[in-house]
Amino acid sequence: MAGSDVVRRAEIVVIGAGPGGYAAAFLAADKGKKVALVEESAALGGVCLNRGCIPSKALLHLAKLINETREAREMGLSFADPKIDVAGVRKWKGHVVEQLAGGIAGLCKSRGVELIRGRAVFESSARLRIEGGDDGAVEYDHVIIATGSRPAIPPAFQVDDPRVMNSTGALQVDEIPERLLVVGGGYIGLEMGTVYAALGSKVTVVELLDGILMGADRDLVRPLQKRLEEKFEAILLKTKVVSLDAKKKGIDVSLEGPDGSKRLTFDRVLVSVGRKPNTDGLGLEKTGVKVDAKGFIGVDRKQRTADPRILAIGDVAGEPMLAHKASREGRVAVEALLGEPAEFDNIAIPAVVFTDPEVAWCGLTETEAMAQGKKVDVARFPWGASGRALTLGRTEGLTKVIYDPETERVLGVGIVGVGAGELIAEGTLAVEMAAVAGDLGGTIHAHPTLSETLMESAELLHGTATHLFRKKKV
């Protein structure tokens, strides 16, 4: 361990080794800069790799396998009921995470990025103090803050009992509870509910608003909600959790909803009601950085803060809190520092909910268009007309493309169905490059594939979709 009097020097320091942080550090090193990457956690990769995106997708893959073996009976193929080894599940998930984290450490070494262990605290705009690891200080020309976010737990849900979990606790899979309550109908709650329902839990979701996944268009949510209602014990909308009480028999939960008050008992409770940025305790008050009431750091389109030495990216720089948005911002920050013509001007940030079916969208949503009073044309292609969806036995899907009615430019794309998270990439590219309906419709798509639904959505605009007849608007 370095002594507390050690002062390191770097041209660019990145605080936080998550998807945004290491992307920024690696790019800066690739461009010849002397770079230091500061991380206080034992494992690299941030929340996404260690306590979020990657472990949750590993578990969702297991859930998908379990569900497919059960649903194969409708195709004339039967399997025995799965035997779930909880310890084995944790071991496999851990192996995936460790392999990726080790890869990041290797990339740091090969690129010559100095890895500093410990917590970074600002002493001034030009100097950091490192605590709890490689003690000392770091001086720099510029620093990029990429410290991410953590689960937000309202006071009413702060129960000192391991059976009341946040998303990190749920990913541990300490056990498979018989009865699980998920508080929050957003993507985290629904994804983890999907996992535990497949593993055998009776899952109840409570949502204060009048729908789940309120950021998505309702026609995309409906097929998912219908399927979840079959898999879950219940989805309680417009319902408030009044209190949680830890008892020996379980967690007693008081609820208030459209049908009045009720009290239910669950073996475990997952609280997934949002996240908050990790900006407290950084010593930002000793810099010129401005932080808003929610804890987000104010940045411009080049990721620059109000302090000329300091930039910020990822969750600390505002919504949406997505790993791929952070990675893009990391590259923009570095390129801007080097004087390159870069700014965060992307208009299509894809959002993906990895439930079953998946829901994905990018660009302008139909809901946003209505709220803005913006006139759009919308072409919807139901997967019941897709040969590939029929072969998969999954025809509940829908692909929709939102167009400018005058230019036929693609403004937004939404997909619900198997593999929607992969399919949305074509939609994101179409929105970002200002493609028009003719670009999508005139591009040959392999047959039979689900990607054809994007092509036929474009053809629908002119009433010429091969596999779906719609009269052309006059």
N, C-alpha and C positions, 0 to 999 in steps of 0.2 A: 504494500500500500504506500502511495506517495505521501510524503509529509505535508502538513497543512501549509507550509511555507512555499510549496512548489507552485510556480506560476507557469502555465502552459500558454502557448501562443498559436493562434490559427487565423487564417483569413476568414473562414466561414465556420461558425459553430451551429449545429442543429441540435435542438433540445427535444428529444423524443424519437425513439427508433421504431415508430409505427409505419404504416404504408406511405404516409406523406413524408415523414422524417427521413427514412432511409432512401426514398426515391430522390429527395433533394440532396442528401449527402452524396449519394453515388454519382448523380449528374454533375455536381460541383467538382468532385474528384476527377471524373472523366474529362472535365474541361480544364484540368491542370491546377485547381485550387488546393491549398492546404486546408484540409477539412477535419473537424472533430465532431463526433457524434456522441451526445451525452444521454445515457439511459439509466434510470434508477432501478428498473425491474431486473430480475435475474435473467429473464429470457427476452430476446429481441423480437420485434414484430408487433409490439403494441397490443391494444385490446383486440383488434381484428384477428390477429394470428393466434393469440393465446386465450382470449376470453370472449370471442365474438364470432366473426365471419367463418373462420376455418373450422373450429370445433363444432359449431352449430351445423355447418353443412355436412360434416362427417356424420353427425347423428341423424340429420335429415336423410342422408343416403341410406342409412340403416332402416329408417322408417319407411322409405320408398320400397326397399327390398321386402320388408315384412308385408306391406300392403299389397304388393304385386303378387306375392305367393298366395295370399288369400283370394285376390280377385281373379287369379288364373283359373279358378274352378269354373267360372262362366265360359271359359274357352276350352273346357274339357281336360284341364290339367290340374291334378290335385297334389298338394304337398301336405306333409304332416305339420301340425302347429309348431311354430318356431320355439326353440328352447333358448332363453335369453340368459347369457352369462354376463351379469352386470360388471364384474371385474374385468372380463375380457373386452367388453365394450369400452370401458375406461382406458384399458391398455392400448387398444387399437387407436382410439382418438388421440391419446397422448403421443403415440408414435408418429402420427401425422404431424402434430404440432411441433414435436422435437426435430423432426427432419427438416421442416421448413425454417425453423428458428436457427438451426445449425447452418443452413444454407446462407442465411443473411449474415451470420458471423463470418463465414468464409468469404463472402463478397466484400465485406468490410476490409478484411486482411488483404485480399488480392488487389483492391483498389487503393490501398494505402490510406484508408480512412482511420484516424485515431479514435478508438472506442474508449470512452471515459465512463466509468461506472459511478453512479451516485446521483443525488438530487441537485439540480441546478437552481440557484437563487441569485437574482440580480443584486449586485452591490452598486452598480451604476449602469448607464447605457452602454458602457464599453468593457464591463468586467462582470464575470460570473463567479460565484463561490460554489464549490462542489462539496456536498455533505453526504456522509454515510457511505462512502466508498473510496474512490480515488481522491481523497481530500486534497484541497488546494484551490487554486483559482485559474480561470481561463480568461485571457484577453483576446480580442478579436477585432476585425474590421466590421463584420456584420454577423448577426445571429438570426436564426429562423426558429420561431417557437412552433413546435408541433407536439404539444403535450396531450392532445386528445381529450376524451371525456370519460365520464363514469356514470353508472346508473343513478338516476334521481329517485330518492326515496322520501316521499312526504312524511312529515312527523307522525301522522296517524298510523303509518305502516312500519314505523321503526320499532319493531318488537324484538327484544333480545332473546331470540329463539332460532336455532338453525333451520327449523322447519318453515320459517318465513324467509324466502330466498329472493335475491335479485337474479339477473340473468347469469351472472358469474356462478352463483351457487347452483342454479339449475343445470348448467353445463357440466358440473362435476358428476352428475348422475350417481349420487351416493346411494340411492335406492329408487325403486319404482313405486311411488305411492299409489295406494288404491284409489284415493280421491285427491285430485289436484285442482286448486282454484288458480286461475290466471287472471290477475287484475290488469286490465288494459287490452284493448282489441287492436293494437298496432302490430307492426310486422314482427317484432321480437316475441311478443306474447303468443301470436298465432303460430309462429315457427316452432317455438318450444312446446306449445300445446300439441302440435302435430306430432312431434317426437314422442312425447309421453303417452299420447293416445295410442300410437302404434305399439309402444312397449307394453301397453296394457292398462294404463291409468284411465279412470273415469274423469274426464276433463270438463270443467265448467269455466267459461270465460265471462267476465263481468266488464262491461264497457259503459262509461258514463254518458257518452254521446249516443245518437240514434242509429249508428251504424259502425261496422268494423272497417278498418283501413280507410279512414276518411280522406286521405290524400289521393285516393284513386277514384276513377269514374265508377258509378254504381253498376253499370252494365258489365264491367270487368269483375266487380266484387261478387255479383250474384252467383255465378257458377261455383266460386270458392265457398261462399257462405252455405250454399245448398249442400255441398259435399261435407263441410265441417259439421253441419248440423247432424249429419249421419254418423260422423266419427266421434263427435264430442257428446258429453252428457247433456250440456245445455250452453246456449249463448244468450246471456241476459243483457239486453240493451237498455239504455236510459236508466241504468241502475248504479247506485252509489254504494261504495263500501263505507259503512259508518264506523266500524271498529273491528279490530282483530284482537282476540284474547287467547293466549296460549294456555291450553289445558293439557292434562295428562293424556286424555283420549284423542287430542288433536287440536287444531286451531279453530276456535269458534268465531264465526264471521257474521256480523250483523249487516244486512243489506236493506236498502230502500229503493223500490222501483215502482213501475206503473201499477203493479198489483199490491202495493203496500209494503210493509216491513216483513222480513223473514230472518231467521237465524239458522245457519247451516254449519256443519262441522267438516273440516277437510284435514287430510293427513299432512299436506304441505300446501303452501301458498307461494306463488310466484308473482312478485310485484314488478310489472314492466310498464311504467307510465312515463317513460322518457329518460333523457340523459342530460347531464349538465357539463359544461366545459371545465377543464382542469386549468383554471387561471389563478385560483387563489393560492397563496403561499409562494408565489414565484418572485415576489419582491418587485412587482411591476410599478409600484408606487415610487420607486427610485429611478424610474425611467420616464420617458415622455409618452409611453403607450397609453391609449385611451381604452377603457373597458366599459361596456354598457351595463345596464341594470341586470341583465341575465348572465353576465360574466363573459360575454363574447368580446373578442378584441376587434376594434375597428380597423379595417384594411381597405386599400383601394384595389383597383383591378390588376395591379402588379404585386399584390399581397404586401404592400408596404404599410406599416403602421404610422402613427403620428410621430414616432421617433425615427429619425433618418437611419439609424444603425440597425433597426429591428424590423423584421418581417414576421408574419404569422400565417399558418396554413392549417387546413384540416378542420377538425371539430371546434377548435378554439376560435376559428375565424368565421363561424356562423353556419347556418343551415344551408343545404342538407348535410347531415352528419353521415357521410358515406366515404368508404375507404378510397374508391376510385376518384372521387372529387378531390380528396386530400392529395393523392398521388399527382394529379394534374396540377394542382396548386403548387406543389413542391417544385415541379419542373418550371412553372411560370416564375416562381420566386427567384430561382437560380438564374434563369435566362435574363430576367429583368436586372438582377444585380450585375450581370456581366455586360449590360448595355445592349442586349439583343432586343429586337422588336417583339416583346412578349407581354401579353396580359391575359387575364382569365376572361375570355370573351365567348366561351362555349355557351351555346343556347340549348343544348340537349344533354342533360345529365341523367342517364338511365337509372331508374329505381326498380329494384327487383325484390319481390317477396317470395322466398323459397318454400312456400307451403305446397300442398298438393291439391289442386293444380297450382302452379306458379302464376304470379301476377307481375307484369312488367309494363312500364310505360316510360315515355320520354317526350321532351318538347311540350307543346301546349296540350293540356287536357281539355276534354269537352266541357267539364265543369268550370275550368278557368275561362274558357271562351264565353260561356254564358254569363259568368260574373262580370266580365269585361265588356259585355254587350257586343262582342266580336262575332260577325257572321262567318260561319265556316260550313263546309260540306264534309259530311262524315260517311265513309264507306265501311260497312261491317260485313265480314265474311265469317259465317258460323262454321265451326269445324265439323258439323254434321255432314257438310258437303266436301270434306277432305278425305280422300282415299287413305292417306297415311294415318289420320286420326282414327278411322274405322279399323284399320289393321291393329292399332294399339288398344282398341276398345275404350278410347277416351275422346268422345265426341262432344264433351261439354264446353270445349274451348271456343274462343272468339278472337278474331283479329280485326282491329279497327284502325283506319288511317284517317287523320284529320287534315283537310286541305283548305287552302285559300281558294274561295270560289271564283276569283277572277283569274289568278295565275296558275291554279292547280298545284302550287307549291306545297310540299309536305310540311305541315306545321307540327304534327305530333303523331305518335303511334302508341297504341295500347294493345296488349296481348294478355289473355288468360288461357292457360292450358299447359300441358306437359311440355317442359323445355322452354317456356316463355323467356326465361332468363338468358338463354343462348340466342333465341330468335330476335330479341330486342336490339341486338347489335346492328342488324341491317337497318332497322328503323332509326336508330341513333345516327348512323352515317347519313341516311337520307335527309333527316332534319338538319344536320350540321352542314351538309354540302348544298343545301337548298335545292334538293332534287324535286322534280315534279312528278305527277302521276305517270306520265309517259316513261320516265326513267325506271320506275318500279315495274310497271306493266310490260315494258319492252325488254327487260332483263330476263334471260332464260334461267329458270329455276329448275333444279333437278326434280324428277318425278319418280316415285311418289315421296314427297317430303312435306313437312309442316311449313317450311319456308314458302311454299307455293301460295299459302294463304295471304302473304303480303302482296304477291304479284296479282292475285285475283281480287284483292281489296282495291288495288289500283284500277283494275279492269272494270270493277263494279261501278266506278265513278262515271263511266261512259256506257254502262249497261251491256258490257260485252264479256263478262266473266264466263269462262267455259263451263264451269261446274255449278253455277248458280244463276238462275234467270231472274233478272230484275228489269222492269221496263225503264228505259232511259227517260230521265226527266225532260220534259218539253219546255 
